[in-house]
Amino acid sequence: MARIIRTKHKAIKTKFGEIEFITLAMKVKTVLNIYYVAVRGKDEEEGAIQRVLNKHRIKSIKDFVLAGNMFMNTFILNWTHSKSKPIYRNGLVSIPHRIAAAQVIDGQHRLAGLEEAVTENPDIGEQSILVSITIGLSTKNAAAIFLNINSEQKPVPRSLIYDLFGEVEDNLDHIINRANDIAVELNENEDSPYYGAIKYPGKPRGVGIIDLASVIGSLKKHLESGGIFAQRNLTKLQNQRTVILNYFTALKYYYDRDGIWNDKTKNPFLTSAGFYGAIEALANTFIPYCVQQKSFKISTFKKLLQLNQDSLLTREEVKQIEGRTRRKYIKEYLESNLLKSLPAQDDYEF
């Protein structure tokens, strides 16, 4: 019988709930030798919880690695080989080098992408990645880990990196990512007037009302380095989405009094044109006024809007108006009460 090669590594042993993990740094080529994928619904063994691989995602990961990047987050493996197992003692773990000895619980696409990258650049195999190994995990516990990582933990908004590290704000990717992050907040925040109302590509008919492209298109120019948010020193994601959320919450207040905010047959702001017109009014008129008052609270927006309950704009009123004209009409409707409160021309001092 061939002797099994073992290597020793510095490691730490931790326990999360019932599950023990041994965490260590390993060379990419070693991990690629010892891991395998057990697909749920196809493989009957314990721990089989993985999905079928996505080829487009693998190529994207391969390109990412070949561009000189490496992963900082942990890969999670479940050691299933019963005859030779990792042995942990006094801060060291002895790892047997056995082919296909450990199921991948988290990181299957990253490992597949690394595998393809190594075929093009073998030097990548000498780099190290962080691995957490558990031994003999049941399918139930494997599924619990998988769901914890992929369901309970939300990714950091992509555009937040620009706030944290000061990247150039007029970068097109940043602007689109920032608009998308705001759209996600509007769609997924249960307190948002647009909760569940944004329609994402590929969603079934009836899921969402306003196209994501319309939301991003209406926000994009205002998020540029020369846009209204940057002009008024509102560059952080948290501040931008709070301004927009508070503004629409104030608008919803007036329509809720008549019980028609959620009625898409009556509420003009549950249309792409209505959303676009509302954002134009916010950018051109309401943000400058809020800056003067140093307040973007919901109460401030309510005071500025002052919509008359007897003459709320409805979809019926704008249905015969086309395209950009409809957006302009809605924008001017929102601005009308605020503009009425301005001094008369003869009241100014020159």
LUMLO-682435 format. One line per 3 residues: their letters; for each residue x, y, z of C-alpha. Coordinates in nm, 3 decimals, padded with zeros to 5 digits. Example, Ala and Ser with C-alpha at 12.3 -4.5 7.8 and 13.67 -1.06 7.14 Angstrom:
<recs>
AS> 01.230,-00.450,00.780 | 01.367,-00.106,00.714
</recs>
This chain:
<recs>
MAR> 00.000,00.000,00.000 | 00.132,00.343,-00.094 | 00.223,00.565,00.198
IIR> -00.006,00.869,00.235 | 00.183,01.198,00.235 | 00.091,01.438,00.512
TKH> 00.189,01.801,00.557 | 00.169,02.004,00.877 | 00.026,02.355,00.891
KAI> -00.030,02.614,01.159 | -00.402,02.621,01.231 | -00.668,02.725,01.476
KTK> -00.959,02.514,01.593 | -01.294,02.681,01.656 | -01.649,02.576,01.724
FGE> -01.963,02.741,01.588 | -02.268,02.592,01.753 | -02.229,02.216,01.717
IEF> -01.974,02.231,01.435 | -01.595,02.229,01.480 | -01.369,02.389,01.220
ITL> -00.995,02.375,01.160 | -00.885,02.692,00.980 | -00.552,02.718,00.801
AMK> -00.375,02.860,00.494 | -00.317,02.608,00.214 | -00.166,02.628,-00.132
VKT> -00.421,02.653,-00.411 | -00.282,02.343,-00.586 | -00.324,02.135,-00.267
VLN> -00.686,02.238,-00.221 | -00.759,02.167,-00.587 | -00.633,01.811,-00.535
IYY> -00.830,01.731,-00.221 | -01.169,01.891,-00.295 | -01.469,01.762,-00.489
VAV> -01.826,01.876,-00.544 | -02.130,01.681,-00.423 | -02.441,01.808,-00.603
RGK> -02.779,01.798,-00.432 | -03.036,01.586,-00.614 | -02.759,01.403,-00.801
DEE> -02.518,01.265,-00.540 | -02.670,01.065,-00.255 | -02.389,01.100,00.001
EGA> -02.410,01.305,00.322 | -02.335,01.674,00.274 | -02.448,01.691,-00.089
IQR> -02.591,02.043,-00.102 | -02.417,02.214,-00.394 | -02.583,02.357,-00.704
VLN> -02.486,02.280,-01.063 | -02.195,02.501,-01.168 | -02.253,02.820,-01.367
KHR> -02.003,02.836,-01.655 | -02.032,03.212,-01.701 | -01.953,03.270,-01.333
IKS> -01.652,03.035,-01.349 | -01.508,03.225,-01.648 | -01.557,03.555,-01.465
IKD> -01.370,03.417,-01.162 | -01.091,03.277,-01.380 | -01.044,03.620,-01.544
FVL> -01.046,03.785,-01.201 | -00.766,03.556,-01.079 | -00.560,03.580,-01.399
AGN> -00.574,03.959,-01.361 | -00.365,03.920,-01.044 | -00.635,03.895,-00.777
MFM> -00.683,03.636,-00.502 | -00.962,03.561,-00.255 | -00.943,03.682,00.104
NTF> -01.257,03.504,00.229 | -01.255,03.146,00.354 | -01.328,02.830,00.155
ILN> -01.526,02.575,00.358 | -01.460,02.202,00.310 | -01.620,01.896,00.467
WTH> -01.365,01.612,00.503 | -01.539,01.287,00.405 | -01.254,01.036,00.356
SKS> -01.299,00.793,00.645 | -00.960,00.615,00.643 | -00.730,00.914,00.672
KPI> -00.838,01.242,00.830 | -00.682,01.570,00.938 | -00.530,01.549,01.286
YRN> -00.513,01.865,01.499 | -00.273,01.898,01.796 | -00.136,02.203,01.975
GLV> -00.194,02.460,01.701 | -00.082,02.233,01.416 | -00.290,02.026,01.177
SIP> -00.161,01.730,00.979 | -00.338,01.711,00.641 | -00.331,01.386,00.438
HRI> -00.291,01.450,00.065 | -00.576,01.242,-00.074 | -00.750,01.315,-00.401
AAA> -01.118,01.407,-00.364 | -01.118,01.368,00.014 | -01.325,01.676,00.104
QVI> -01.657,01.810,-00.021 | -01.673,02.182,-00.090 | -01.947,02.345,00.119
DGQ> -01.874,02.704,00.025 | -01.654,02.821,-00.263 | -01.728,02.571,-00.541
HRL> -01.737,02.838,-00.813 | -01.424,03.007,-00.680 | -01.239,02.673,-00.679
AGL> -01.359,02.589,-01.031 | -01.242,02.932,-01.146 | -00.906,02.881,-00.976
EEA> -00.875,02.540,-01.143 | -00.917,02.697,-01.487 | -00.680,02.982,-01.400
VTE> -00.409,02.736,-01.290 | -00.423,02.559,-01.627 | -00.327,02.890,-01.790
NPD> -00.085,03.007,-01.520 | 00.055,02.726,-01.299 | 00.217,02.983,-01.066
IGE> -00.128,03.058,-00.926 | -00.125,02.709,-00.771 | 00.161,02.818,-00.543
QSI> -00.045,03.098,-00.388 | -00.224,03.046,-00.056 | -00.591,03.063,00.031
LVS> -00.772,03.039,00.363 | -00.955,02.710,00.424 | -01.187,02.599,00.704
ITI> -01.221,02.222,00.731 | -01.488,02.033,00.919 | -01.493,01.651,00.943
GLS> -01.784,01.417,00.866 | -02.052,01.684,00.839 | -02.414,01.569,00.801
TKN> -02.627,01.696,00.511 | -02.842,01.887,00.761 | -02.544,02.075,00.905
AAA> -02.390,02.128,00.561 | -02.716,02.283,00.443 | -02.729,02.504,00.754
IFL> -02.381,02.643,00.678 | -02.467,02.692,00.310 | -02.790,02.877,00.392
NIN> -02.619,03.090,00.655 | -02.363,03.210,00.402 | -02.590,03.245,00.100
SEQ> -02.916,03.363,00.262 | -02.866,03.523,00.600 | -02.557,03.728,00.518
KPV> -02.613,04.015,00.276 | -02.323,04.131,00.061 | -02.184,04.478,00.119
PRS> -02.331,04.723,-00.138 | -02.092,04.722,-00.431 | -02.063,05.100,-00.454
LIY> -01.967,05.133,-00.085 | -01.605,05.066,-00.180 | -01.591,05.416,-00.327
DLF> -01.699,05.567,00.006 | -01.450,05.355,00.199 | -01.147,05.395,-00.023
GEV> -01.210,05.722,-00.202 | -01.216,05.594,-00.559 | -01.294,05.837,-00.842
EDN> -01.664,05.924,-00.825 | -01.721,05.986,-01.195 | -01.625,05.628,-01.277
LDH> -01.918,05.489,-01.482 | -01.914,05.156,-01.298 | -01.940,05.342,-00.968
IIN> -02.237,05.550,-01.085 | -02.430,05.245,-01.210 | -02.343,05.043,-00.899
RAN> -02.450,05.332,-00.675 | -02.782,05.372,-00.856 | -02.838,04.996,-00.831
DIA> -02.757,04.997,-00.457 | -03.018,05.269,-00.403 | -03.268,05.070,-00.612
VEL> -03.201,04.763,-00.392 | -03.270,04.971,-00.079 | -03.598,05.100,-00.222
NEN> -03.705,04.751,-00.327 | -03.594,04.548,-00.023 | -03.642,04.785,00.272
EDS> -03.981,04.695,00.422 | -04.034,05.060,00.521 | -03.978,05.181,00.164
PYY> -04.274,05.314,-00.037 | -04.135,05.105,-00.326 | -04.093,04.781,-00.130
GAI> -04.119,04.497,-00.383 | -04.217,04.741,-00.661 | -03.901,04.736,-00.873
KYP> -03.898,04.489,-01.158 | -03.564,04.315,-01.216 | -03.469,04.150,-01.546
GKP> -03.572,03.785,-01.561 | -03.840,03.812,-01.293 | -04.178,03.651,-01.371
RGV> -04.467,03.860,-01.499 | -04.638,04.043,-01.213 | -04.327,04.067,-00.992
GII> -04.240,04.435,-00.968 | -04.394,04.738,-01.136 | -04.118,04.986,-01.228
DLA> -03.831,04.857,-01.443 | -03.490,04.861,-01.276 | -03.350,05.031,-01.587
SVI> -03.590,05.323,-01.536 | -03.485,05.364,-01.173 | -03.115,05.358,-01.260
GSL> -03.168,05.586,-01.560 | -03.347,05.847,-01.352 | -03.078,05.850,-01.079
KKH> -02.761,05.818,-01.286 | -02.689,06.178,-01.388 | -02.762,06.308,-01.038
LES> -02.503,06.069,-00.889 | -02.217,06.184,-01.112 | -01.932,06.392,-00.969
GGI> -02.102,06.704,-01.105 | -02.455,06.595,-01.007 | -02.678,06.748,-00.741
FAQ> -02.573,06.506,-00.465 | -02.203,06.582,-00.504 | -02.273,06.956,-00.544
RNL> -02.445,06.956,-00.205 | -02.179,06.736,-00.040 | -02.406,06.431,-00.024
TKL> -02.157,06.174,-00.152 | -02.198,05.883,00.092 | -02.428,05.596,-00.001
QNQ> -02.610,05.605,00.334 | -02.689,05.976,00.300 | -02.801,05.948,-00.062
RTV> -03.039,05.660,-00.004 | -03.178,05.821,00.315 | -03.256,06.142,00.124
ILN> -03.439,05.947,-00.147 | -03.618,05.717,00.097 | -03.734,06.008,00.317
YFT> -03.854,06.204,00.015 | -04.068,05.921,-00.119 | -04.195,05.841,00.231
ALK> -04.320,06.200,00.259 | -04.481,06.174,-00.085 | -04.646,05.845,00.012
YYY> -04.792,06.012,00.324 | -05.018,06.235,00.112 | -05.137,05.949,-00.109
DRD> -05.193,05.720,00.189 | -05.447,05.967,00.329 | -05.669,05.872,00.036
GIW> -05.556,05.509,00.048 | -05.426,05.512,-00.310 | -05.047,05.488,-00.282
NDK> -05.053,05.110,-00.344 | -05.321,05.136,-00.614 | -05.127,05.114,-00.940
TKN> -05.437,05.212,-01.137 | -05.448,05.550,-00.960 | -05.101,05.632,-00.827
PFL> -04.890,05.799,-01.102 | -04.572,05.741,-00.901 | -04.602,05.366,-00.951
TSA> -04.495,05.421,-01.313 | -04.155,05.480,-01.468 | -04.256,05.832,-01.575
GFY> -04.382,05.911,-01.226 | -04.065,05.788,-01.061 | -03.852,05.979,-01.310
GAI> -04.052,06.301,-01.262 | -04.031,06.269,-00.885 | -03.652,06.228,-00.897
EAL> -03.621,06.533,-01.125 | -03.823,06.741,-00.877 | -03.609,06.613,-00.590
ANT> -03.284,06.695,-00.768 | -03.379,07.031,-00.915 | -03.592,07.180,-00.639
FIP> -03.624,06.990,-00.311 | -03.258,06.909,-00.241 | -03.151,07.277,-00.272
YCV> -03.433,07.381,-00.035 | -03.345,07.107,00.216 | -02.982,07.219,00.205
QQK> -03.092,07.572,00.297 | -03.279,07.431,00.595 | -03.001,07.182,00.677
SFK> -03.260,06.906,00.702 | -03.358,06.604,00.494 | -03.606,06.467,00.749
IST> -03.938,06.321,00.639 | -04.112,06.608,00.818 | -03.912,06.860,00.614
FKK> -04.014,06.698,00.286 | -04.379,06.688,00.401 | -04.368,07.059,00.474
LLQ> -04.215,07.137,00.135 | -04.454,06.916,-00.063 | -04.782,07.026,00.100
LNQ> -04.996,06.830,-00.149 | -05.364,06.922,-00.147 | -05.579,06.620,-00.066
DSL> -05.857,06.744,-00.293 | -05.635,06.771,-00.599 | -05.389,06.480,-00.584
LTR> -05.243,06.398,-00.924 | -05.371,06.061,-01.052 | -05.283,05.836,-01.344
EEV> -05.610,05.930,-01.512 | -05.492,06.290,-01.540 | -05.163,06.204,-01.711
KQI> -05.257,05.899,-01.918 | -05.304,06.105,-02.237 | -04.967,06.280,-02.198
EGR> -04.675,06.114,-02.371 | -04.310,06.044,-02.286 | -04.091,06.325,-02.158
TRR> -04.386,06.561,-02.137 | -04.547,06.333,-01.879 | -04.229,06.334,-01.668
KYI> -04.215,06.715,-01.687 | -04.584,06.746,-01.593 | -04.535,06.526,-01.285
KEY> -04.218,06.714,-01.185 | -04.398,07.049,-01.208 | -04.692,06.914,-01.009
LES> -04.464,06.822,-00.720 | -04.287,07.158,-00.732 | -04.605,07.366,-00.762
NLL> -04.688,07.423,-00.394 | -04.329,07.502,-00.306 | -04.301,07.754,-00.590
KSL> -04.628,07.919,-00.479 | -04.466,07.995,-00.145 | -04.186,08.198,-00.305
PAQ> -04.199,08.578,-00.267 | -04.353,08.773,-00.553 | -04.105,08.933,-00.791
DDY> -04.188,09.281,-00.656 | -04.108,09.167,-00.302 | -03.738,09.112,-00.378
EF> -03.480,09.378,-00.304 | -03.240,09.456,-00.588
</recs>
